[in-house]
Amino acid sequence: MKPLIRVGLVVTGLLVVFSLSLSILLLRGLFVRTSAGEPSRETDLAHFSLFVPNNRNDALESLINGAKDTATALGVALSIHPLDTRATALHMARWTKINGVIIFSDGDENLILSKIETLRADKIPVVLINHNIHSERPWPFVGTNNFDLGKKASSLINKELSSELRIAVLYTDKNPAVRSERELVEMGVFSGLNGIPSTIIPSGRIAINPRDAENRIYELVRNNPKLHVIIFTDPEDTLAGTQALVDLNLVGRVQIIGYGDTPEIREYIRKGIINGSLSTNARLTGEQAVQSLLELYKSGYTSNSVDIGIDILTKESIKK
């Protein structure tokens, strides 16, 4: 009888061991399948999309290259998409299984706002660059402070040439980020003048066509013979508008504040034709935008606003 009991105990033990081993294998398989169905944000490749205006220029290309290089360095996939007037590609973004979106908008704010609110509802993180869009819940923003832009522009004005300054700020479709916050720009200009009597002259809006800057200068000078200062907000407009003022023999009588950093603008500064120029780092904007979005994607948090800053180019600074 005892041998039978021993055999029974051995068989029971083997069955227990077999059942336990099978359970462990089943649990391991279930864990692997669950992990495969729910990617880890720490180990899997993130895919971000960068949406930019259709009108490409050197600054925008520099921004895109900065974003691409940073994405590669951080192990992030980055695709580039155009923003048309209907924001069609942005509308489709929610169905592409992307992990985050960077947007540089130059279109209808209400249209873009409706699209990114949808992305927010789908828990797809969004970072705005250069052109902020106001909302009750602020969007993470990477770009420049336009109040500071106006203040730094006024620092380049020779305030001793007139007792009352008449200033024109030329806004342009090539730089919607500045145009959309013109009130802040002009507040910055007045702030930098420290109470010196001054007037901002309405100057209209320059279209994307480079020749429109020349036409605007001719019209502006004709209608405002006592114009003292012109502040540009785009590199191409700076060059075209400055050449128009040279042709009109107004250099010295009208002070020119440029925008951008190109060899041609630097040469105008060296010759004393342009007082100075304001320059933003487009490449750094692209780099920081990818870094901010990755931080937001991984942790759910990032800085509400990252100020890229504005450099001032003068005859003294470009000699260094």
Backbone bond lengths (Angstrom), bond angles and torsions (degrees), N, CA, C in turn:
res aa  C-N    CA-C-N  psi(-1)  N-CA   C-N-CA  omega(-1)  CA-C   N-CA-C  phi
1 M - - - 1.467 - - 1.517 110.63 -
2 K 1.338 114.04 -42.51 1.468 117.49 -177.85 1.520 112.56 -61.90
3 P 1.371 118.83 -40.19 1.476 118.33 177.26 1.519 112.32 -58.61
4 L 1.351 116.91 -37.67 1.468 120.55 179.59 1.531 111.00 -63.88
5 I 1.342 114.16 -40.20 1.478 118.42 179.37 1.517 110.28 -63.93
6 R 1.352 115.34 -42.30 1.471 119.29 179.69 1.525 111.05 -61.81
7 V 1.363 114.92 -43.71 1.482 118.81 179.18 1.518 110.35 -61.64
8 G 1.342 115.91 -41.31 1.467 120.31 179.77 1.520 112.08 -62.08
9 L 1.328 115.11 -41.81 1.468 119.23 179.21 1.528 111.75 -64.74
10 V 1.345 115.43 -40.24 1.464 119.78 179.52 1.529 110.41 -63.69
11 V 1.360 114.97 -46.10 1.486 119.35 -179.50 1.518 110.32 -62.46
12 T 1.349 116.30 -42.60 1.467 120.16 179.36 1.523 111.02 -61.57
13 G 1.349 114.65 -41.93 1.468 118.82 178.93 1.508 112.58 -62.31
14 L 1.350 115.10 -42.47 1.471 118.80 179.01 1.530 111.10 -62.89
15 L 1.349 115.77 -39.71 1.474 119.87 178.92 1.532 111.25 -63.35
16 V 1.342 115.77 -40.27 1.471 120.21 179.44 1.524 110.25 -63.73
17 V 1.360 115.14 -45.45 1.469 119.64 179.73 1.523 110.55 -61.86
18 F 1.369 115.90 -43.15 1.470 120.07 -179.91 1.529 110.99 -62.93
19 S 1.342 116.41 -43.76 1.471 120.55 -179.39 1.524 110.89 -63.98
20 L 1.325 115.69 -41.36 1.463 120.13 -179.68 1.528 111.02 -64.57
21 S 1.346 114.98 -43.37 1.472 119.35 179.19 1.520 110.72 -62.73
22 L 1.355 115.91 -42.30 1.463 119.83 179.31 1.525 111.50 -62.93
23 S 1.323 116.67 -39.80 1.466 121.28 179.29 1.529 111.11 -63.22
24 I 1.346 114.05 -42.08 1.469 118.63 179.53 1.520 110.68 -63.01
25 L 1.340 116.35 -42.94 1.468 120.37 179.50 1.523 111.50 -63.82
26 L 1.365 116.33 -40.79 1.464 120.06 179.32 1.530 111.22 -64.90
27 L 1.335 115.50 -42.07 1.467 119.56 179.14 1.529 111.17 -64.14
28 R 1.355 116.11 -39.67 1.461 120.15 179.09 1.529 110.79 -63.72
29 G 1.347 116.11 -43.08 1.462 119.85 178.68 1.510 111.70 -63.53
30 L 1.350 115.93 -41.01 1.462 119.79 178.33 1.509 111.32 -63.49
31 F 1.326 117.70 -40.56 1.462 122.42 179.41 1.525 111.20 -63.31
32 V 1.335 116.24 -43.53 1.467 120.57 -179.85 1.517 110.55 -63.20
33 R 1.361 116.65 -43.74 1.466 119.60 -179.21 1.517 111.18 -65.56
34 T 1.336 115.69 -39.97 1.464 119.62 179.42 1.528 110.64 -63.76
35 S 1.325 115.95 -42.77 1.459 120.18 179.98 1.519 110.92 -64.29
36 A 1.360 116.02 -37.71 1.472 119.34 179.84 1.512 110.68 -67.55
37 G 1.337 116.85 -33.20 1.468 119.51 -178.87 1.504 113.32 -80.21
38 E 1.322 118.24 -17.21 1.462 122.19 -179.02 1.513 109.03 -128.38
39 P 1.334 117.82 88.56 1.464 121.50 -175.63 1.526 112.14 -59.02
40 S 1.291 115.35 144.94 1.462 121.01 175.83 1.507 110.06 -83.12
41 R 1.318 117.96 131.80 1.466 121.87 -179.97 1.518 111.80 -69.62
42 E 1.323 115.58 -15.31 1.459 117.54 -178.39 1.523 112.06 -84.10
43 T 1.370 116.69 -27.40 1.462 118.31 -171.32 1.524 113.23 -114.24
44 D 1.353 119.77 -28.42 1.452 121.13 -174.81 1.520 111.02 -84.43
45 L 1.325 115.56 154.73 1.458 122.45 -178.96 1.522 110.53 -70.02
46 A 1.320 116.56 126.82 1.460 121.53 176.19 1.525 108.87 -87.22
47 H 1.331 116.27 146.12 1.461 121.83 178.19 1.526 108.66 -120.73
48 F 1.338 115.98 114.73 1.452 121.97 178.59 1.528 109.66 -109.00
49 S 1.329 116.01 155.49 1.463 121.83 175.49 1.523 109.61 -122.43
50 L 1.333 116.18 134.60 1.462 122.96 177.49 1.527 108.42 -109.86
51 F 1.332 116.46 120.52 1.463 122.22 179.85 1.530 109.10 -106.14
52 V 1.343 115.94 125.29 1.465 120.83 -174.65 1.527 110.08 -132.11
53 P 1.350 117.68 160.99 1.468 120.77 178.30 1.524 111.86 -62.09
54 N 1.323 115.04 157.79 1.465 121.07 178.30 1.519 112.36 -70.44
55 N 1.341 116.80 -33.69 1.469 120.27 -176.31 1.527 110.16 -79.04
56 R 1.337 115.56 95.07 1.461 121.16 -177.45 1.526 110.41 -79.09
57 N 1.339 116.10 144.00 1.463 122.18 172.15 1.529 107.74 -144.34
58 D 1.330 115.94 179.65 1.470 119.70 -175.66 1.526 112.26 -59.85
59 A 1.343 116.07 -41.51 1.464 119.70 -178.58 1.531 110.64 -64.38
60 L 1.323 116.35 -41.72 1.468 119.65 -179.65 1.530 110.84 -67.19
61 E 1.325 116.79 -39.55 1.461 119.69 177.23 1.531 110.86 -62.72
62 S 1.332 116.35 -38.62 1.460 120.60 178.07 1.529 110.44 -64.49
63 L 1.328 116.19 -40.49 1.467 121.08 178.13 1.531 110.16 -62.17
64 I 1.326 116.30 -45.83 1.470 121.01 -179.38 1.527 110.74 -62.57
65 N 1.322 116.59 -43.57 1.467 120.19 179.89 1.524 111.44 -63.85
66 G 1.328 116.67 -39.19 1.462 120.00 177.00 1.518 111.67 -62.72
67 A 1.343 116.22 -40.97 1.466 120.81 178.85 1.533 110.55 -66.54
68 K 1.337 116.95 -43.23 1.472 120.93 -179.35 1.529 111.44 -62.74
69 D 1.325 116.14 -47.07 1.471 119.81 -177.18 1.523 111.33 -64.29
70 T 1.320 116.40 -39.16 1.468 120.16 179.79 1.521 110.45 -68.59
71 A 1.334 116.84 -40.86 1.465 120.40 178.10 1.527 110.55 -60.12
72 T 1.326 116.66 -43.30 1.464 120.66 178.61 1.529 111.10 -62.11
73 A 1.332 115.77 -43.77 1.472 120.27 -179.02 1.528 111.80 -65.11
74 L 1.328 116.67 -31.84 1.464 120.77 -177.42 1.528 112.44 -93.12
75 G 1.336 117.34 -0.14 1.456 120.24 179.73 1.512 113.42 73.62
76 V 1.324 116.18 36.64 1.458 122.10 -179.29 1.527 109.21 -115.57
77 A 1.334 117.19 137.80 1.462 121.32 173.54 1.529 108.22 -82.51
78 L 1.337 116.52 131.90 1.465 120.58 -178.11 1.523 109.43 -130.88
79 S 1.333 116.59 124.38 1.465 121.41 176.07 1.526 108.69 -111.96
80 I 1.339 116.06 147.33 1.468 122.14 -177.16 1.522 108.82 -109.82
81 H 1.340 116.69 133.86 1.464 121.41 -177.72 1.530 110.46 -135.55
82 P 1.333 117.44 144.29 1.470 120.20 178.18 1.523 111.48 -81.28
83 L 1.323 115.35 151.07 1.464 121.47 174.00 1.521 108.19 -104.28
84 D 1.328 117.01 104.10 1.462 118.99 176.72 1.528 109.38 -85.56
85 T 1.320 116.65 -178.30 1.472 120.64 -174.04 1.522 112.62 -64.48
86 R 1.324 117.07 -23.58 1.469 120.40 178.78 1.524 112.53 -101.59
87 A 1.315 117.05 1.07 1.470 121.88 -179.07 1.524 111.03 53.16
88 T 1.329 115.83 44.04 1.470 121.32 -175.31 1.523 112.18 -61.30
89 A 1.340 116.40 -48.79 1.467 119.60 -178.61 1.528 110.97 -63.48
90 L 1.322 116.60 -38.42 1.467 120.27 178.78 1.525 110.49 -66.00
91 H 1.323 116.62 -36.45 1.469 121.11 178.43 1.531 110.82 -61.92
92 M 1.345 116.51 -35.84 1.459 120.79 -177.84 1.528 112.96 -82.04
93 A 1.316 117.27 -10.02 1.468 121.03 -171.92 1.522 112.97 -58.99
94 R 1.304 117.94 -35.12 1.463 121.13 -174.97 1.527 112.68 -64.38
95 W 1.345 116.83 -20.03 1.467 120.06 -178.08 1.531 112.54 -100.84
96 T 1.314 117.20 4.49 1.473 119.58 -176.45 1.527 113.21 -96.15
97 K 1.305 118.10 3.92 1.471 123.74 178.51 1.536 112.50 61.42
98 I 1.332 116.25 30.89 1.461 119.29 174.96 1.521 109.55 -76.65
99 N 1.326 115.33 159.92 1.467 120.65 -177.25 1.523 113.52 -100.40
100 G 1.329 117.31 -7.54 1.461 119.64 -179.72 1.517 111.13 -178.33
101 V 1.326 115.71 159.09 1.466 121.57 -174.75 1.525 110.24 -133.99
102 I 1.343 115.46 136.14 1.465 122.55 171.44 1.530 106.92 -114.38
103 I 1.321 117.57 131.45 1.466 120.52 -174.60 1.520 111.31 -129.05
104 F 1.340 115.45 126.69 1.461 122.42 169.56 1.523 105.45 -114.62
105 S 1.320 115.75 100.18 1.460 120.53 -172.80 1.522 111.92 -96.89
106 D 1.337 115.75 141.74 1.459 119.94 170.78 1.526 110.62 -130.30
107 G 1.339 116.05 18.00 1.458 120.05 -175.54 1.518 113.05 -111.23
108 D 1.317 115.19 -153.76 1.458 123.48 -178.37 1.536 109.48 -64.76
109 E 1.331 115.94 116.62 1.468 119.63 -177.65 1.524 112.17 -60.57
110 N 1.336 116.76 -41.21 1.467 119.73 -178.13 1.523 111.23 -64.90
111 L 1.346 116.33 -37.97 1.456 120.39 178.38 1.531 110.30 -64.68
112 I 1.330 116.09 -48.72 1.471 120.04 -179.74 1.520 110.53 -63.24
113 L 1.323 116.36 -40.70 1.466 120.32 -179.72 1.527 110.78 -59.06
114 S 1.335 117.09 -43.02 1.469 119.92 -179.57 1.527 110.96 -63.08
115 K 1.335 116.94 -36.75 1.468 120.57 -179.36 1.529 111.18 -69.83
116 I 1.327 116.55 -43.83 1.466 117.88 -176.34 1.525 112.11 -76.79
117 E 1.339 117.09 -24.84 1.465 118.89 172.91 1.530 109.89 -65.28
118 T 1.342 116.42 -35.49 1.461 120.60 176.27 1.526 110.65 -64.99
119 L 1.334 116.20 -41.90 1.466 120.08 177.17 1.527 110.49 -62.24
120 R 1.323 115.74 -41.49 1.475 119.53 178.98 1.526 110.24 -61.72
121 A 1.341 116.82 -41.42 1.465 120.38 179.48 1.525 111.38 -63.75
122 D 1.351 116.21 -30.34 1.468 120.83 177.64 1.523 112.44 -86.96
123 K 1.347 116.05 8.85 1.463 122.50 178.02 1.533 112.46 62.03
124 I 1.337 116.65 34.06 1.467 122.24 173.91 1.527 107.18 -99.95
125 P 1.333 118.59 115.21 1.471 120.30 -176.14 1.528 112.13 -65.08
126 V 1.332 115.32 145.34 1.465 122.69 -177.39 1.526 109.90 -130.52
127 V 1.332 116.45 135.90 1.467 122.55 172.21 1.527 107.52 -124.46
128 L 1.325 116.74 131.03 1.465 121.89 177.26 1.521 109.30 -97.84
129 I 1.344 116.22 144.21 1.464 120.02 176.48 1.518 110.46 -126.45
130 N 1.342 114.39 143.70 1.467 124.84 176.15 1.522 114.83 64.17
131 H 1.317 117.64 -45.99 1.460 120.81 -177.20 1.521 109.29 -118.00
132 N 1.329 116.51 104.08 1.457 120.45 -179.40 1.526 109.97 -79.15
133 I 1.315 116.62 150.36 1.461 122.30 177.59 1.517 107.07 -121.73
134 H 1.312 115.58 121.48 1.455 120.21 -173.54 1.533 111.22 -73.70
135 S 1.325 114.38 140.16 1.457 121.33 -178.72 1.517 108.32 -154.56
136 E 1.334 116.14 160.27 1.465 119.76 177.61 1.528 110.69 -62.32
137 R 1.315 116.29 -33.52 1.473 121.29 174.97 1.521 107.17 -109.23
138 P 1.333 118.09 106.91 1.470 121.18 -173.09 1.523 112.50 -57.46
139 W 1.342 114.84 147.29 1.459 121.24 175.85 1.521 109.43 -94.36
140 P 1.305 118.32 144.03 1.467 119.17 171.80 1.530 108.93 -57.74
141 F 1.334 116.26 131.67 1.467 120.96 -172.02 1.523 110.72 -131.60
142 V 1.338 115.77 135.74 1.455 122.50 175.13 1.521 107.60 -123.92
143 G 1.327 117.26 120.96 1.461 119.45 -178.51 1.513 111.10 172.02
144 T 1.332 115.38 -153.97 1.458 120.62 -177.61 1.526 110.88 -112.19
145 N 1.327 114.61 158.38 1.456 122.12 177.74 1.526 108.15 -90.50
146 N 1.334 117.50 113.27 1.462 120.38 -174.30 1.527 113.38 -72.68
147 F 1.316 117.81 -22.52 1.469 119.72 171.79 1.529 108.99 -64.76
148 D 1.326 115.21 -44.29 1.467 120.75 178.02 1.530 110.80 -63.95
149 L 1.334 116.49 -35.50 1.464 120.71 177.24 1.531 110.56 -59.01
150 G 1.331 116.21 -48.18 1.461 120.21 179.25 1.519 112.48 -64.05
151 K 1.318 115.64 -39.64 1.464 120.20 -179.31 1.527 110.91 -65.49
152 K 1.338 116.55 -41.51 1.462 119.83 179.90 1.531 111.16 -71.59
153 A 1.333 116.74 -31.37 1.467 119.70 175.84 1.524 110.33 -63.08
154 S 1.332 116.16 -42.39 1.467 119.42 -178.95 1.522 111.88 -67.75
155 S 1.343 116.94 -24.55 1.474 119.71 179.04 1.522 111.55 -68.88
156 L 1.338 117.43 -17.45 1.460 121.83 -179.73 1.537 112.80 -91.37
157 I 1.319 116.42 -4.13 1.460 120.23 -178.90 1.526 109.61 -82.84
158 N 1.323 116.19 133.80 1.467 120.61 172.22 1.524 107.14 -80.61
159 K 1.318 115.51 101.11 1.456 121.14 -170.80 1.532 112.94 -78.90
160 E 1.312 116.79 -6.62 1.467 120.06 -177.32 1.528 112.80 -87.53
161 L 1.330 117.05 -6.04 1.466 119.61 -175.40 1.514 113.07 -82.88
162 S 1.320 118.01 -10.08 1.463 120.03 179.06 1.521 109.54 -155.90
163 S 1.328 115.31 146.59 1.468 119.75 178.77 1.526 111.13 -78.35
164 E 1.318 116.09 -23.74 1.475 120.26 176.59 1.527 108.48 -138.93
165 L 1.313 116.49 115.81 1.457 121.89 -173.77 1.527 112.16 -86.32
166 R 1.320 115.40 132.30 1.467 121.72 173.38 1.531 106.72 -110.96
167 I 1.342 114.46 114.33 1.464 121.43 -168.85 1.523 110.48 -118.33
168 A 1.334 115.73 136.49 1.469 121.34 173.00 1.531 108.75 -115.61
169 V 1.328 115.57 128.04 1.470 120.69 174.13 1.527 106.85 -106.21
170 L 1.335 116.39 118.45 1.460 120.68 -175.51 1.527 110.47 -93.00
171 Y 1.334 115.60 100.92 1.460 120.85 177.66 1.528 109.36 -84.00
172 T 1.319 115.82 154.28 1.457 119.43 -171.31 1.517 112.54 -144.66
173 D 1.325 115.37 151.12 1.463 119.97 175.40 1.521 111.89 -68.52
174 K 1.336 116.95 -15.67 1.471 119.99 178.85 1.521 111.88 -75.32
175 N 1.316 117.18 -17.23 1.459 120.77 -179.14 1.534 109.45 -135.45
176 P 1.343 116.91 72.03 1.469 120.52 -176.54 1.517 113.62 -64.01
177 A 1.331 117.07 -23.25 1.464 120.10 -179.19 1.525 110.79 -62.44
178 V 1.330 117.20 -38.86 1.467 121.37 178.49 1.525 109.87 -79.95
179 R 1.333 116.14 -43.40 1.466 119.89 -177.09 1.526 111.81 -59.31
180 S 1.334 117.32 -38.71 1.463 120.66 -176.23 1.528 112.32 -71.32
181 E 1.347 116.96 -18.62 1.468 120.08 179.62 1.529 110.55 -119.69
182 R 1.342 115.56 41.22 1.468 119.74 -177.28 1.528 112.88 -61.73
183 E 1.350 116.33 -30.07 1.466 117.90 178.05 1.522 110.53 -62.78
184 L 1.337 116.78 -41.40 1.464 120.39 178.19 1.528 111.09 -65.23
185 V 1.342 116.60 -41.15 1.458 120.82 178.98 1.527 110.03 -58.13
186 E 1.322 116.59 -48.48 1.460 120.92 -176.40 1.521 112.22 -70.05
187 M 1.331 117.05 -33.79 1.471 119.77 172.79 1.519 110.21 -61.65
188 G 1.334 116.21 -39.78 1.461 120.60 177.79 1.520 111.81 -64.97
189 V 1.341 117.20 -40.17 1.470 121.49 178.09 1.520 109.72 -60.55
190 F 1.333 117.65 -49.73 1.461 120.96 -179.53 1.528 111.49 -62.88
191 S 1.346 115.63 -38.31 1.462 119.55 179.43 1.522 110.92 -62.27
192 G 1.330 116.61 -41.09 1.457 120.69 -178.47 1.511 113.76 -71.65
193 L 1.333 116.74 -19.41 1.470 120.28 -179.62 1.527 112.48 -83.10
194 N 1.333 117.09 -9.31 1.475 122.33 174.48 1.522 113.56 52.08
195 G 1.330 115.54 47.10 1.456 119.23 174.00 1.516 115.58 85.80
196 I 1.324 118.99 -0.99 1.469 121.25 176.76 1.525 108.19 -64.57
197 P 1.351 118.69 130.87 1.465 120.77 -179.52 1.524 111.44 -54.81
198 S 1.316 116.80 127.83 1.461 120.40 -176.71 1.515 110.19 -157.44
199 T 1.322 114.54 156.67 1.458 121.91 179.39 1.524 108.89 -136.28
200 I 1.330 115.52 134.48 1.464 119.94 173.04 1.527 107.93 -90.74
201 I 1.315 116.78 120.63 1.461 121.83 -178.23 1.530 109.34 -88.92
202 P 1.342 117.80 128.47 1.470 118.82 175.54 1.527 110.19 -58.10
203 S 1.317 116.53 130.07 1.472 119.25 -173.52 1.518 113.53 -125.74
204 G 1.322 117.31 8.57 1.460 119.25 179.76 1.510 112.09 71.74
205 R 1.314 114.35 -156.56 1.463 120.21 -172.82 1.527 109.24 -140.83
206 I 1.309 116.69 129.23 1.464 121.65 -177.96 1.525 109.63 -85.21
207 A 1.333 116.10 132.54 1.464 121.27 178.78 1.528 110.19 -78.49
208 I 1.319 116.73 176.69 1.465 121.56 -178.01 1.528 111.69 -66.82
209 N 1.320 117.69 -32.04 1.464 121.79 178.36 1.527 110.48 -55.82
210 P 1.344 119.07 121.21 1.467 121.29 -177.19 1.533 113.92 -56.55
211 R 1.330 117.62 -32.82 1.464 120.38 -178.25 1.518 112.42 -70.50
212 D 1.322 116.78 -15.95 1.468 119.29 -179.61 1.519 111.01 -65.79
213 A 1.336 117.54 -28.42 1.464 120.79 177.65 1.537 110.13 -64.00
214 E 1.335 116.66 -42.62 1.463 120.16 177.72 1.519 110.52 -61.52
215 N 1.330 116.21 -47.58 1.466 120.23 -179.47 1.519 111.49 -59.85
216 R 1.345 115.66 -39.14 1.472 119.49 179.96 1.525 110.95 -66.07
217 I 1.332 117.23 -38.11 1.461 120.78 178.29 1.521 110.81 -63.64
218 Y 1.331 117.58 -47.06 1.469 120.92 179.34 1.523 110.53 -58.27
219 E 1.314 116.33 -44.24 1.471 121.02 -179.47 1.528 110.92 -66.52
220 L 1.332 115.73 -42.72 1.461 120.93 -178.00 1.527 111.35 -63.43
221 V 1.316 116.99 -45.75 1.469 121.35 -178.76 1.529 110.99 -67.42
222 R 1.320 115.40 -39.29 1.466 119.25 -179.98 1.538 111.45 -63.68
223 N 1.328 116.74 -39.29 1.464 120.54 -176.87 1.526 113.64 -87.23
224 N 1.337 116.83 -12.85 1.472 120.42 -176.96 1.527 109.93 -135.75
225 P 1.324 117.84 76.47 1.472 120.57 -176.53 1.530 113.62 -63.61
226 K 1.342 117.81 -18.32 1.465 120.67 -179.47 1.533 111.81 -102.65
227 L 1.301 116.36 26.15 1.459 121.39 178.71 1.532 110.05 -67.68
228 H 1.346 116.85 133.51 1.468 121.00 -177.99 1.527 113.95 -108.33
229 V 1.340 117.35 -35.22 1.465 120.48 -172.07 1.526 109.83 -139.82
230 I 1.343 115.79 137.84 1.465 121.28 171.06 1.523 107.98 -122.21
231 I 1.338 115.56 127.57 1.466 121.77 177.53 1.524 108.18 -111.28
232 F 1.330 116.59 119.33 1.460 121.43 178.25 1.524 110.23 -91.62
233 T 1.350 115.64 158.03 1.467 119.94 179.92 1.531 112.25 -129.23
234 D 1.333 116.06 22.06 1.462 120.81 178.31 1.527 109.40 -156.73
235 P 1.332 119.30 141.45 1.472 121.25 -178.53 1.531 113.67 -61.41
236 E 1.343 117.40 -46.17 1.457 120.35 -178.77 1.522 111.09 -63.45
237 D 1.327 116.56 -41.46 1.461 120.40 178.00 1.529 110.80 -65.06
238 T 1.332 116.24 -36.12 1.464 120.34 177.85 1.518 110.63 -58.53
239 L 1.329 116.52 -47.64 1.465 120.79 -177.74 1.529 111.51 -68.19
240 A 1.330 117.10 -46.79 1.466 120.36 -178.31 1.522 111.00 -66.68
241 G 1.331 116.76 -42.91 1.463 120.60 -178.78 1.519 112.36 -69.06
242 T 1.323 117.24 -37.97 1.463 120.80 178.60 1.529 110.56 -64.98
243 Q 1.331 116.70 -41.70 1.465 119.91 178.29 1.527 110.68 -61.98
244 A 1.333 116.51 -37.35 1.467 120.19 177.52 1.524 110.87 -63.79
245 L 1.340 117.05 -40.84 1.464 120.59 178.65 1.526 111.31 -67.87
246 V 1.338 116.77 -34.45 1.474 120.43 174.79 1.521 109.53 -63.59
247 D 1.333 116.82 -45.12 1.464 121.29 -179.88 1.524 111.72 -63.07
248 L 1.331 116.26 -32.25 1.470 120.64 179.62 1.529 112.45 -84.67
249 N 1.340 115.89 0.99 1.468 121.48 179.80 1.536 111.92 59.50
250 L 1.346 115.70 40.87 1.462 120.62 -178.15 1.533 112.71 -108.54
251 V 1.316 116.99 5.79 1.468 119.94 178.49 1.521 108.73 -65.82
252 G 1.315 116.46 129.03 1.458 121.40 -176.65 1.517 111.48 100.18
253 R 1.317 115.59 -38.55 1.461 118.29 177.54 1.520 110.79 -82.74
254 V 1.334 116.15 -36.26 1.464 121.36 177.10 1.526 108.22 -112.38
255 Q 1.314 116.80 121.55 1.463 121.06 178.18 1.531 109.56 -77.13
256 I 1.317 115.35 140.22 1.468 120.66 -177.11 1.519 109.76 -117.68
257 I 1.334 115.76 124.41 1.465 122.32 173.84 1.522 106.43 -110.05
258 G 1.330 116.84 115.03 1.457 120.87 -175.67 1.516 113.26 -88.55
259 Y 1.329 113.79 177.02 1.463 121.13 177.20 1.525 107.62 -139.78
260 G 1.311 116.73 125.60 1.454 121.04 178.31 1.520 111.79 111.10
261 D 1.327 113.94 169.78 1.458 121.08 -179.03 1.521 108.25 -134.00
262 T 1.329 116.82 96.55 1.455 122.77 177.09 1.524 107.76 -129.54
263 P 1.323 118.12 161.51 1.472 119.83 177.44 1.527 112.45 -57.04
264 E 1.334 116.64 -36.61 1.470 120.32 -179.39 1.528 111.10 -68.25
265 I 1.321 117.01 -41.94 1.466 120.41 178.74 1.528 110.11 -65.56
266 R 1.320 116.81 -40.68 1.470 120.19 177.75 1.537 111.10 -61.55
267 E 1.329 116.13 -38.30 1.469 119.48 179.72 1.530 110.85 -67.06
268 Y 1.325 116.58 -39.66 1.473 120.17 176.03 1.533 110.44 -62.04
269 I 1.331 116.75 -37.62 1.466 120.39 178.90 1.528 109.90 -67.33
270 R 1.328 117.31 -45.03 1.479 121.27 179.08 1.526 111.49 -57.88
271 K 1.327 116.33 -37.28 1.474 120.86 -178.23 1.532 112.41 -81.14
272 G 1.335 116.62 -6.71 1.455 119.91 179.49 1.519 113.77 81.45
273 I 1.313 116.73 10.61 1.473 120.17 178.93 1.527 110.32 -76.52
274 I 1.333 116.14 -39.82 1.465 122.32 175.67 1.525 108.25 -107.29
275 N 1.338 116.59 131.44 1.473 120.80 179.39 1.523 111.44 -59.42
276 G 1.318 115.87 -42.39 1.458 122.31 -177.34 1.513 108.52 176.61
277 S 1.325 116.36 174.19 1.460 119.87 -177.46 1.523 110.29 -139.42
278 L 1.332 115.65 149.72 1.459 122.21 177.63 1.518 108.76 -101.80
279 S 1.300 116.76 134.68 1.463 120.29 -175.11 1.520 110.64 -133.50
280 T 1.327 115.71 133.01 1.461 121.00 174.22 1.520 108.88 -109.55
281 N 1.326 116.85 151.74 1.455 122.03 -176.28 1.526 109.52 -92.01
282 A 1.339 115.60 93.84 1.465 120.31 -176.62 1.531 111.42 -64.33
283 R 1.309 116.60 -40.77 1.471 119.75 -179.06 1.533 110.64 -61.80
284 L 1.324 116.48 -44.07 1.461 120.67 179.19 1.527 110.81 -62.43
285 T 1.335 116.77 -34.58 1.466 120.52 177.47 1.522 110.34 -60.87
286 G 1.333 116.88 -47.00 1.461 120.55 178.12 1.514 112.51 -62.23
287 E 1.321 116.26 -42.49 1.468 120.84 179.67 1.534 110.62 -61.11
288 Q 1.338 115.81 -48.80 1.459 120.21 -176.13 1.524 111.80 -67.69
289 A 1.327 116.56 -33.25 1.466 120.06 179.93 1.529 111.20 -62.04
290 V 1.339 117.14 -43.50 1.466 120.97 178.85 1.530 110.16 -66.22
291 Q 1.321 117.06 -42.29 1.466 120.55 179.23 1.530 110.67 -61.87
292 S 1.338 116.79 -43.53 1.468 120.66 -179.46 1.525 111.22 -65.12
293 L 1.337 116.56 -41.43 1.463 119.57 -179.13 1.527 111.06 -67.16
294 L 1.330 117.56 -39.40 1.462 120.20 178.67 1.533 110.51 -64.03
295 E 1.310 115.59 -39.97 1.473 119.85 177.17 1.525 110.59 -63.61
296 L 1.335 116.18 -42.71 1.463 121.05 179.02 1.523 111.07 -65.17
297 Y 1.316 116.70 -40.26 1.466 121.82 -179.73 1.528 111.89 -65.99
298 K 1.330 116.48 -41.79 1.459 120.25 -175.93 1.528 113.20 -77.94
299 S 1.331 115.60 -41.61 1.473 118.52 -172.07 1.524 113.89 -110.52
300 G 1.343 116.71 -17.02 1.461 119.62 -176.08 1.510 112.88 87.00
301 Y 1.337 116.76 0.62 1.473 120.42 -177.80 1.528 110.34 -136.56
302 T 1.337 115.24 147.58 1.458 122.20 169.81 1.526 107.22 -160.43
303 S 1.322 117.39 171.45 1.462 120.50 -179.91 1.521 110.33 -64.28
304 N 1.339 116.72 139.77 1.462 120.24 177.77 1.512 111.77 -63.77
305 S 1.337 116.45 -33.29 1.463 119.72 -177.53 1.522 109.88 -148.20
306 V 1.334 115.59 131.15 1.465 121.81 174.68 1.525 107.33 -118.42
307 D 1.326 116.38 113.47 1.464 121.66 -179.20 1.529 109.27 -86.84
308 I 1.323 116.27 115.50 1.460 121.19 -178.97 1.530 111.24 -72.66
309 G 1.329 116.10 -26.97 1.458 119.65 178.28 1.522 112.82 92.98
310 I 1.320 115.59 167.07 1.463 122.63 -177.53 1.523 108.49 -132.69
311 D 1.325 116.12 126.82 1.471 121.01 176.33 1.524 109.79 -92.03
312 I 1.319 115.86 147.18 1.466 121.92 177.27 1.521 108.61 -109.90
313 L 1.319 116.62 121.11 1.465 121.84 176.72 1.529 109.06 -98.66
314 T 1.318 116.56 124.80 1.462 121.82 175.50 1.523 107.77 -132.13
315 K 1.326 115.64 173.06 1.473 120.12 178.98 1.527 109.65 -59.71
316 E 1.315 117.24 -36.69 1.472 121.07 -179.09 1.525 110.88 -71.40
317 S 1.329 117.58 -43.33 1.463 119.67 -174.17 1.525 112.26 -70.58
318 I 1.326 118.78 -33.59 1.466 119.12 -177.03 1.529 112.40 -81.38
319 K 1.350 116.83 -5.87 1.459 119.73 174.31 1.519 112.02 -80.33
320 K 1.352 115.49 -19.52 1.466 120.40 -175.12 1.530 111.47 -73.43
